[in-house]
Amino acid sequence: FFHMKNKNYGISKSHEELLVPPMPCRAKTNVMFLKTHKTGSSTVLNIMFRFAEKYNLTVALPADQLFHLGYPKTFVAQFVEGFETIGQNYNIMCNHLRFNPLEVKRVMAANTFYFSILRNPIPLLESSYVYYKNNVPSFRSSRNVKEFVASPTKYYHPADYRENIYARNIMWFDFGYNNNAKDDTRYTQAVLKEIEQNFHLILIADYFDESMILLKHALCWDLDDVIYFKLNSRSRDTVQTLSPEDEERIKAWCSLDWKLYLHFNQSFWRRIEKTIGLKVLEKEVDNLRTRQKELMETCLSEQEAVRKDQIRNRAFLPFQSGAADILGYNLRQDLDNRTMRICEKMVRPELQYTSYLYAVQHPHKKRKEV
Ligand SMILES: Nc1ncnc2c1ncn2[C@@H]1O[C@H](COP(=O)(O)OS(=O)(=O)O)[C@@H](OP(=O)(O)O)[C@H]1O
């Protein structure tokens, strides 16, 4: 896995790069991704699964018929298929789980790289509302997201805390903390510090391409490893609009997530400045988008995601939920076998990919039914 860290920069090098000779680095293959909800995390999971396949890595997959690692229960090692025999020898872990560092460390090697992704809590709550409309009591009992955020306590009751996790500070919850905790500075500072200690990198979904470049550098991966097609997005007509007042209400209602987001958004940009710099970032983001466009032209019949009822092959139909129309892709039918394999991986939704890898890694177990 050795290659030069700067090999994808192209011909024109920045002043800084010429002064600092590129350091050889080794691609990290022990990686844990905390998959947060409605943050672009299915797109990241697809990147992780493709990397795992490329290098024949062992993935810590959910046991038996589950598609998540025990979520919303706090993670324990027994949620991983084969843990009793495989022990602390997994390379990749990226299915949904509620973070619990000591138990995750029982599964992942000591030199594992930990990262996660956050999204602005305002579009996140709207996305969550539409997606979990039928599952979450406080969403079910309100007419739309505007009505919910106008007076959340009218719909959000302590008796339903467990079912209501998607309605308040969901990222805080995914990281393993109490999403109904009092927003007290000493407490939030302590949590932020703990997350900083547990994770090597926190990405920001609102700057997804910049995040992929930072990830590529941190992991010493190739550009092609972080090329993606956007997965799990909604048709525009299932997105509900929010006013500036609604946005302020969400910041107050999800204040723990808001603090989390502000903190790591700042450290994300500081990290970029300190490592690759904005100039290199911009150039690499351009490269990523060019490569992504090329691959979309190669792989797809339509050059974009299509609505659920337009997806021809049901094997590529993403899981549908709530009031959302989750988009997917149609592959071109004239692809040669090798290209077809590459393209299939790019568009394979989370559940189908989890089931497929499970069948490959645990051939004697019953396949997960999607
Ligand atoms: N590349 C990229 N850039 C920006 N945003 C992206 C990207 N990929 C996915 N998304 C958006 O993320 C939302 C889906 O998130 P998840 O995949 O984490 O959802 S899930 O919890 O696994 O169901 C979903 O948001 P909404 O469309 O607002 O619902 C996706 O559109």
The ligand as an ORCA input file, in Angstrom:
! r2SCAN-3c Opt
* xyz 0 1
  N     -22.197     13.396     -0.957
  C     -23.124     13.974     -0.244
  N     -23.077     15.289      0.005
  C     -24.039     15.884      0.718
  N     -25.106     15.238      1.240
  C     -25.185     13.933      1.017
  C     -24.200     13.232      0.286
  N     -24.566     11.953      0.236
  C     -25.728     11.859      0.897
  N     -26.107     13.048      1.357
  C     -27.349     13.377      2.089
  O     -27.321     12.711      3.342
  C     -28.655     12.315      3.707
  C     -28.688     10.824      3.921
  O     -27.883     10.549      5.019
  P     -27.488      9.093      5.497
  O     -27.041      8.295      4.352
  O     -26.547      9.298      6.623
  O     -28.878      8.555      6.032
  S     -29.155      7.259      6.923
  O     -29.125      7.668      8.332
  O     -28.136      6.250      6.637
  O     -30.513      6.818      6.514
  C     -29.539     12.777      2.574
  O     -30.020     14.056      2.931
  P     -31.495     14.559      2.514
  O     -31.555     14.463      1.007
  O     -31.557     15.969      3.018
  O     -32.470     13.650      3.182
  C     -28.579     12.848      1.405
  O     -29.021     13.724      0.388
*
